């Protein structure tokens, strides 16, 4: 399993990261206490052994 630790300033930034990850994101966990300017999120990805990467060439 791959887990990403993401630091972000606004919810909009986190939403954009989730859009970029698309179907590769399995779950997102937000710590209960978020203090300071930067917030954290932990994103678990799907099983990457079976993942297939397709680029559109554009």
PDB file with one MODEL, atoms N, CA, C and O in Angstrom:
MODEL        1
ATOM      1  N   UNK A   1       0.843  -1.178   0.000  1.00  0.00           N
ATOM      2  CA  UNK A   1       0.000   0.000   0.000  1.00  0.00           C
ATOM      3  C   UNK A   1       0.886   1.239   0.000  1.00  0.00           C
ATOM      4  O   UNK A   1       1.954   1.262   0.612  1.00  0.00           O
ATOM      5  N   UNK A   2       0.426   2.248  -0.688  1.00  0.00           N
ATOM      6  CA  UNK A   2       1.122   3.526  -0.730  1.00  0.00           C
ATOM      7  C   UNK A   2       0.247   4.556  -0.032  1.00  0.00           C
ATOM      8  O   UNK A   2      -0.947   4.661  -0.316  1.00  0.00           O
ATOM      9  N   UNK A   3       0.843   5.316   0.880  1.00  0.00           N
ATOM     10  CA  UNK A   3       0.130   6.382   1.576  1.00  0.00           C
ATOM     11  C   UNK A   3       0.875   7.683   1.317  1.00  0.00           C
ATOM     12  O   UNK A   3       2.090   7.770   1.493  1.00  0.00           O
ATOM     13  N   UNK A   4       0.127   8.682   0.900  1.00  0.00           N
ATOM     14  CA  UNK A   4       0.693  10.004   0.663  1.00  0.00           C
ATOM     15  C   UNK A   4       0.341  10.918   1.821  1.00  0.00           C
ATOM     16  O   UNK A   4      -0.793  10.914   2.301  1.00  0.00           O
ATOM     17  N   UNK A   5       1.304  11.697   2.268  1.00  0.00           N
ATOM     18  CA  UNK A   5       1.051  12.731   3.266  1.00  0.00           C
ATOM     19  C   UNK A   5       1.058  14.055   2.517  1.00  0.00           C
ATOM     20  O   UNK A   5       2.070  14.443   1.935  1.00  0.00           O
ATOM     21  N   UNK A   6      -0.075  14.743   2.535  1.00  0.00           N
ATOM     22  CA  UNK A   6      -0.249  15.966   1.771  1.00  0.00           C
ATOM     23  C   UNK A   6      -0.408  17.131   2.731  1.00  0.00           C
ATOM     24  O   UNK A   6      -1.189  17.056   3.679  1.00  0.00           O
ATOM     25  N   UNK A   7       0.324  18.199   2.490  1.00  0.00           N
ATOM     26  CA  UNK A   7       0.150  19.444   3.228  1.00  0.00           C
ATOM     27  C   UNK A   7      -0.553  20.433   2.305  1.00  0.00           C
ATOM     28  O   UNK A   7      -0.205  20.566   1.131  1.00  0.00           O
ATOM     29  N   UNK A   8      -1.557  21.128   2.863  1.00  0.00           N
ATOM     30  CA  UNK A   8      -2.320  22.072   2.048  1.00  0.00           C
ATOM     31  C   UNK A   8      -2.766  23.243   2.916  1.00  0.00           C
ATOM     32  O   UNK A   8      -2.784  23.153   4.143  1.00  0.00           O
ATOM     33  N   UNK A   9      -3.125  24.339   2.260  1.00  0.00           N
ATOM     34  CA  UNK A   9      -3.564  25.544   2.968  1.00  0.00           C
ATOM     35  C   UNK A   9      -5.082  25.690   2.959  1.00  0.00           C
ATOM     36  O   UNK A   9      -5.661  26.174   3.932  1.00  0.00           O
ATOM     37  N   UNK A  10      -5.732  25.276   1.873  1.00  0.00           N
ATOM     38  CA  UNK A  10      -7.183  25.438   1.771  1.00  0.00           C
ATOM     39  C   UNK A  10      -7.816  24.141   1.283  1.00  0.00           C
ATOM     40  O   UNK A  10      -7.157  23.290   0.685  1.00  0.00           O
ATOM     41  N   UNK A  11      -9.101  24.015   1.552  1.00  0.00           N
ATOM     42  CA  UNK A  11      -9.835  22.829   1.111  1.00  0.00           C
ATOM     43  C   UNK A  11      -9.826  22.731  -0.412  1.00  0.00           C
ATOM     44  O   UNK A  11      -9.831  21.629  -0.962  1.00  0.00           O
ATOM     45  N   UNK A  12      -9.812  23.866  -1.090  1.00  0.00           N
ATOM     46  CA  UNK A  12      -9.784  23.868  -2.556  1.00  0.00           C
ATOM     47  C   UNK A  12      -8.510  23.198  -3.067  1.00  0.00           C
ATOM     48  O   UNK A  12      -8.547  22.476  -4.064  1.00  0.00           O
ATOM     49  N   UNK A  13      -7.386  23.433  -2.394  1.00  0.00           N
ATOM     50  CA  UNK A  13      -6.134  22.779  -2.803  1.00  0.00           C
ATOM     51  C   UNK A  13      -6.238  21.265  -2.646  1.00  0.00           C
ATOM     52  O   UNK A  13      -5.815  20.522  -3.532  1.00  0.00           O
ATOM     53  N   UNK A  14      -6.793  20.805  -1.538  1.00  0.00           N
ATOM     54  CA  UNK A  14      -6.949  19.372  -1.329  1.00  0.00           C
ATOM     55  C   UNK A  14      -7.868  18.766  -2.379  1.00  0.00           C
ATOM     56  O   UNK A  14      -7.604  17.670  -2.873  1.00  0.00           O
ATOM     57  N   UNK A  15      -8.936  19.461  -2.724  1.00  0.00           N
ATOM     58  CA  UNK A  15      -9.852  18.983  -3.761  1.00  0.00           C
ATOM     59  C   UNK A  15      -9.149  18.838  -5.109  1.00  0.00           C
ATOM     60  O   UNK A  15      -9.401  17.881  -5.842  1.00  0.00           O
ATOM     61  N   UNK A  16      -8.276  19.774  -5.434  1.00  0.00           N
ATOM     62  CA  UNK A  16      -7.533  19.702  -6.700  1.00  0.00           C
ATOM     63  C   UNK A  16      -6.578  18.515  -6.711  1.00  0.00           C
ATOM     64  O   UNK A  16      -6.420  17.851  -7.736  1.00  0.00           O
ATOM     65  N   UNK A  17      -5.940  18.247  -5.573  1.00  0.00           N
ATOM     66  CA  UNK A  17      -5.054  17.079  -5.480  1.00  0.00           C
ATOM     67  C   UNK A  17      -5.860  15.806  -5.692  1.00  0.00           C
ATOM     68  O   UNK A  17      -5.420  14.899  -6.398  1.00  0.00           O
ATOM     69  N   UNK A  18      -7.036  15.737  -5.082  1.00  0.00           N
ATOM     70  CA  UNK A  18      -7.882  14.551  -5.232  1.00  0.00           C
ATOM     71  C   UNK A  18      -8.335  14.373  -6.682  1.00  0.00           C
ATOM     72  O   UNK A  18      -8.436  13.247  -7.169  1.00  0.00           O
ATOM     73  N   UNK A  19      -8.609  15.482  -7.370  1.00  0.00           N
ATOM     74  CA  UNK A  19      -8.981  15.400  -8.786  1.00  0.00           C
ATOM     75  C   UNK A  19      -7.818  14.878  -9.624  1.00  0.00           C
ATOM     76  O   UNK A  19      -8.018  14.085 -10.543  1.00  0.00           O
ATOM     77  N   UNK A  20      -6.595  15.326  -9.304  1.00  0.00           N
ATOM     78  CA  UNK A  20      -5.421  14.863 -10.033  1.00  0.00           C
ATOM     79  C   UNK A  20      -5.184  13.368  -9.827  1.00  0.00           C
ATOM     80  O   UNK A  20      -4.803  12.660 -10.759  1.00  0.00           O
ATOM     81  N   UNK A  21      -5.410  12.898  -8.614  1.00  0.00           N
ATOM     82  CA  UNK A  21      -5.203  11.477  -8.316  1.00  0.00           C
ATOM     83  C   UNK A  21      -6.293  10.602  -8.924  1.00  0.00           C
ATOM     84  O   UNK A  21      -6.052   9.443  -9.261  1.00  0.00           O
ATOM     85  N   UNK A  22      -7.481  11.155  -9.061  1.00  0.00           N
ATOM     86  CA  UNK A  22      -8.586  10.438  -9.685  1.00  0.00           C
ATOM     87  C   UNK A  22      -8.893   9.115  -9.005  1.00  0.00           C
ATOM     88  O   UNK A  22      -8.997   9.043  -7.781  1.00  0.00           O
ATOM     89  N   UNK A  23      -9.037   8.072  -9.807  1.00  0.00           N
ATOM     90  CA  UNK A  23      -9.392   6.744  -9.312  1.00  0.00           C
ATOM     91  C   UNK A  23      -8.290   6.052  -8.542  1.00  0.00           C
ATOM     92  O   UNK A  23      -8.520   4.990  -7.963  1.00  0.00           O
ATOM     93  N   UNK A  24      -7.089   6.630  -8.518  1.00  0.00           N
ATOM     94  CA  UNK A  24      -5.987   6.014  -7.780  1.00  0.00           C
ATOM     95  C   UNK A  24      -6.136   6.206  -6.274  1.00  0.00           C
ATOM     96  O   UNK A  24      -5.532   5.473  -5.491  1.00  0.00           O
ATOM     97  N   UNK A  25      -6.940   7.191  -5.864  1.00  0.00           N
ATOM     98  CA  UNK A  25      -7.144   7.458  -4.438  1.00  0.00           C
ATOM     99  C   UNK A  25      -8.190   6.499  -3.893  1.00  0.00           C
ATOM    100  O   UNK A  25      -9.302   6.411  -4.413  1.00  0.00           O
ATOM    101  N   UNK A  26      -7.824   5.790  -2.851  1.00  0.00           N
ATOM    102  CA  UNK A  26      -8.723   4.815  -2.228  1.00  0.00           C
ATOM    103  C   UNK A  26      -9.460   5.436  -1.042  1.00  0.00           C
ATOM    104  O   UNK A  26     -10.670   5.260  -0.898  1.00  0.00           O
ATOM    105  N   UNK A  27      -8.729   6.161  -0.194  1.00  0.00           N
ATOM    106  CA  UNK A  27      -9.344   6.799   0.966  1.00  0.00           C
ATOM    107  C   UNK A  27      -8.527   8.008   1.391  1.00  0.00           C
ATOM    108  O   UNK A  27      -7.347   8.123   1.063  1.00  0.00           O
ATOM    109  N   UNK A  28      -9.172   8.907   2.127  1.00  0.00           N
ATOM    110  CA  UNK A  28      -8.531  10.120   2.640  1.00  0.00           C
ATOM    111  C   UNK A  28      -8.823  10.201   4.131  1.00  0.00           C
ATOM    112  O   UNK A  28      -9.963  10.019   4.559  1.00  0.00           O
ATOM    113  N   UNK A  29      -7.788  10.474   4.918  1.00  0.00           N
ATOM    114  CA  UNK A  29      -7.961  10.634   6.354  1.00  0.00           C
ATOM    115  C   UNK A  29      -7.441  12.004   6.755  1.00  0.00           C
ATOM    116  O   UNK A  29      -6.319  12.379   6.416  1.00  0.00           O
ATOM    117  N   UNK A  30      -8.269  12.746   7.480  1.00  0.00           N
ATOM    118  CA  UNK A  30      -7.885  14.049   8.001  1.00  0.00           C
ATOM    119  C   UNK A  30      -7.732  13.931   9.509  1.00  0.00           C
ATOM    120  O   UNK A  30      -8.638  13.435  10.178  1.00  0.00           O
ATOM    121  N   UNK A  31      -6.602  14.376  10.063  1.00  0.00           N
ATOM    122  CA  UNK A  31      -6.434  14.334  11.516  1.00  0.00           C
ATOM    123  C   UNK A  31      -7.516  15.164  12.206  1.00  0.00           C
ATOM    124  O   UNK A  31      -7.944  16.184  11.666  1.00  0.00           O
ATOM    125  N   UNK A  32      -7.967  14.739  13.399  1.00  0.00           N
ATOM    126  CA  UNK A  32      -9.030  15.476  14.084  1.00  0.00           C
ATOM    127  C   UNK A  32      -8.642  16.901  14.478  1.00  0.00           C
ATOM    128  O   UNK A  32      -9.485  17.797  14.444  1.00  0.00           O
ATOM    129  N   UNK A  33      -7.385  17.122  14.851  1.00  0.00           N
ATOM    130  CA  UNK A  33      -6.938  18.468  15.217  1.00  0.00           C
ATOM    131  C   UNK A  33      -6.025  19.009  14.125  1.00  0.00           C
ATOM    132  O   UNK A  33      -5.014  18.394  13.784  1.00  0.00           O
ATOM    133  N   UNK A  34      -6.386  20.149  13.590  1.00  0.00           N
ATOM    134  CA  UNK A  34      -5.583  20.808  12.568  1.00  0.00           C
ATOM    135  C   UNK A  34      -5.261  22.205  13.075  1.00  0.00           C
ATOM    136  O   UNK A  34      -6.132  23.074  13.087  1.00  0.00           O
ATOM    137  N   UNK A  35      -4.030  22.429  13.489  1.00  0.00           N
ATOM    138  CA  UNK A  35      -3.617  23.737  13.991  1.00  0.00           C
ATOM    139  C   UNK A  35      -2.598  24.358  13.051  1.00  0.00           C
ATOM    140  O   UNK A  35      -1.857  23.652  12.367  1.00  0.00           O
ATOM    141  N   UNK A  36      -2.569  25.667  13.024  1.00  0.00           N
ATOM    142  CA  UNK A  36      -1.598  26.366  12.202  1.00  0.00           C
ATOM    143  C   UNK A  36      -2.109  26.626  10.799  1.00  0.00           C
ATOM    144  O   UNK A  36      -3.249  26.306  10.462  1.00  0.00           O
ATOM    145  N   UNK A  37      -1.240  27.214   9.987  1.00  0.00           N
ATOM    146  CA  UNK A  37      -1.611  27.597   8.623  1.00  0.00           C
ATOM    147  C   UNK A  37      -1.773  26.384   7.713  1.00  0.00           C
ATOM    148  O   UNK A  37      -2.723  26.306   6.934  1.00  0.00           O
ATOM    149  N   UNK A  38      -0.850  25.449   7.814  1.00  0.00           N
ATOM    150  CA  UNK A  38      -0.859  24.286   6.921  1.00  0.00           C
ATOM    151  C   UNK A  38      -1.607  23.131   7.563  1.00  0.00           C
ATOM    152  O   UNK A  38      -1.420  22.826   8.741  1.00  0.00           O
ATOM    153  N   UNK A  39      -2.450  22.500   6.773  1.00  0.00           N
ATOM    154  CA  UNK A  39      -3.213  21.346   7.228  1.00  0.00           C
ATOM    155  C   UNK A  39      -2.640  20.093   6.586  1.00  0.00           C
ATOM    156  O   UNK A  39      -1.888  20.173   5.615  1.00  0.00           O
ATOM    157  N   UNK A  40      -3.002  18.915   7.140  1.00  0.00           N
ATOM    158  CA  UNK A  40      -2.491  17.651   6.628  1.00  0.00           C
ATOM    159  C   UNK A  40      -3.635  16.735   6.221  1.00  0.00           C
ATOM    160  O   UNK A  40      -4.736  16.804   6.769  1.00  0.00           O
ATOM    161  N   UNK A  41      -3.354  15.884   5.257  1.00  0.00           N
ATOM    162  CA  UNK A  41      -4.272  14.822   4.860  1.00  0.00           C
ATOM    163  C   UNK A  41      -3.424  13.612   4.502  1.00  0.00           C
ATOM    164  O   UNK A  41      -2.328  13.745   3.958  1.00  0.00           O
ATOM    165  N   UNK A  42      -3.942  12.434   4.813  1.00  0.00           N
ATOM    166  CA  UNK A  42      -3.269  11.186   4.464  1.00  0.00           C
ATOM    167  C   UNK A  42      -4.139  10.477   3.434  1.00  0.00           C
ATOM    168  O   UNK A  42      -5.307  10.184   3.688  1.00  0.00           O
ATOM    169  N   UNK A  43      -3.555  10.205   2.267  1.00  0.00           N
ATOM    170  CA  UNK A  43      -4.299   9.614   1.159  1.00  0.00           C
ATOM    171  C   UNK A  43      -3.735   8.227   0.890  1.00  0.00           C
ATOM    172  O   UNK A  43      -2.547   8.072   0.604  1.00  0.00           O
ATOM    173  N   UNK A  44      -4.600   7.221   0.983  1.00  0.00           N
ATOM    174  CA  UNK A  44      -4.213   5.859   0.636  1.00  0.00           C
ATOM    175  C   UNK A  44      -4.549   5.628  -0.833  1.00  0.00           C
ATOM    176  O   UNK A  44      -5.625   5.995  -1.305  1.00  0.00           O
ATOM    177  N   UNK A  45      -3.608   5.013  -1.545  1.00  0.00           N
ATOM    178  CA  UNK A  45      -3.823   4.719  -2.959  1.00  0.00           C
ATOM    179  C   UNK A  45      -4.239   3.271  -3.133  1.00  0.00           C
ATOM    180  O   UNK A  45      -4.025   2.443  -2.247  1.00  0.00           O
ATOM    181  N   UNK A  46      -4.835   2.968  -4.281  1.00  0.00           N
ATOM    182  CA  UNK A  46      -5.222   1.598  -4.598  1.00  0.00           C
ATOM    183  C   UNK A  46      -3.968   0.740  -4.747  1.00  0.00           C
ATOM    184  O   UNK A  46      -2.856   1.268  -4.767  1.00  0.00           O
ATOM    185  N   UNK A  47      -4.134  -0.563  -4.852  1.00  0.00           N
ATOM    186  CA  UNK A  47      -3.019  -1.489  -5.031  1.00  0.00           C
ATOM    187  C   UNK A  47      -2.341  -1.176  -6.364  1.00  0.00           C
ATOM    188  O   UNK A  47      -2.922  -1.406  -7.425  1.00  0.00           O
ATOM    189  N   UNK A  48      -1.125  -0.657  -6.314  1.00  0.00           N
ATOM    190  CA  UNK A  48      -0.442  -0.190  -7.525  1.00  0.00           C
ATOM    191  C   UNK A  48       0.219  -1.306  -8.321  1.00  0.00           C
ATOM    192  O   UNK A  48       0.657  -1.075  -9.448  1.00  0.00           O
ATOM    193  N   UNK A  49       0.302  -2.514  -7.760  1.00  0.00           N
ATOM    194  CA  UNK A  49       0.907  -3.621  -8.506  1.00  0.00           C
ATOM    195  C   UNK A  49       0.098  -3.950  -9.747  1.00  0.00           C
ATOM    196  O   UNK A  49       0.654  -4.348 -10.771  1.00  0.00           O
ATOM    197  N   UNK A  50      -1.210  -3.784  -9.657  1.00  0.00           N
ATOM    198  CA  UNK A  50      -2.083  -4.122 -10.780  1.00  0.00           C
ATOM    199  C   UNK A  50      -2.507  -2.894 -11.583  1.00  0.00           C
ATOM    200  O   UNK A  50      -3.276  -3.010 -12.537  1.00  0.00           O
ATOM    201  N   UNK A  51      -2.013  -1.731 -11.203  1.00  0.00           N
ATOM    202  CA  UNK A  51      -2.410  -0.490 -11.881  1.00  0.00           C
ATOM    203  C   UNK A  51      -1.755  -0.389 -13.242  1.00  0.00           C
ATOM    204  O   UNK A  51      -0.623  -0.831 -13.438  1.00  0.00           O
ATOM    205  N   UNK A  52      -2.478   0.197 -14.179  1.00  0.00           N
ATOM    206  CA  UNK A  52      -1.978   0.403 -15.528  1.00  0.00           C
ATOM    207  C   UNK A  52      -1.969   1.893 -15.814  1.00  0.00           C
ATOM    208  O   UNK A  52      -2.980   2.570 -15.630  1.00  0.00           O
ATOM    209  N   UNK A  53      -0.818   2.412 -16.270  1.00  0.00           N
ATOM    210  CA  UNK A  53      -0.681   3.836 -16.551  1.00  0.00           C
ATOM    211  C   UNK A  53      -0.878   4.056 -18.035  1.00  0.00           C
ATOM    212  O   UNK A  53      -0.214   3.434 -18.865  1.00  0.00           O
ATOM    213  N   UNK A  54      -1.802   4.952 -18.361  1.00  0.00           N
ATOM    214  CA  UNK A  54      -2.092   5.273 -19.765  1.00  0.00           C
ATOM    215  C   UNK A  54      -1.937   6.776 -19.944  1.00  0.00           C
ATOM    216  O   UNK A  54      -2.578   7.553 -19.236  1.00  0.00           O
ATOM    217  N   UNK A  55      -1.107   7.188 -20.868  1.00  0.00           N
ATOM    218  CA  UNK A  55      -0.913   8.609 -21.192  1.00  0.00           C
ATOM    219  C   UNK A  55      -1.565   8.878 -22.543  1.00  0.00           C
ATOM    220  O   UNK A  55      -1.497   8.048 -23.450  1.00  0.00           O
ATOM    221  N   UNK A  56      -2.196  10.043 -22.669  1.00  0.00           N
ATOM    222  CA  UNK A  56      -2.877  10.363 -23.920  1.00  0.00           C
ATOM    223  C   UNK A  56      -1.952  11.007 -24.953  1.00  0.00           C
ATOM    224  O   UNK A  56      -2.373  11.253 -26.083  1.00  0.00           O
ATOM    225  N   UNK A  57      -0.708  11.283 -24.584  1.00  0.00           N
ATOM    226  CA  UNK A  57       0.253  11.808 -25.539  1.00  0.00           C
ATOM    227  C   UNK A  57       0.110  13.291 -25.829  1.00  0.00           C
ATOM    228  O   UNK A  57       0.851  13.823 -26.656  1.00  0.00           O
ATOM    229  N   UNK A  58      -0.805  13.966 -25.185  1.00  0.00           N
ATOM    230  CA  UNK A  58      -1.045  15.376 -25.469  1.00  0.00           C
ATOM    231  C   UNK A  58      -0.464  16.213 -24.471  1.00  0.00           C
ATOM    232  O   UNK A  58      -0.570  17.436 -24.553  1.00  0.00           O
TER     233      UNK A  58
ENDMDL
END
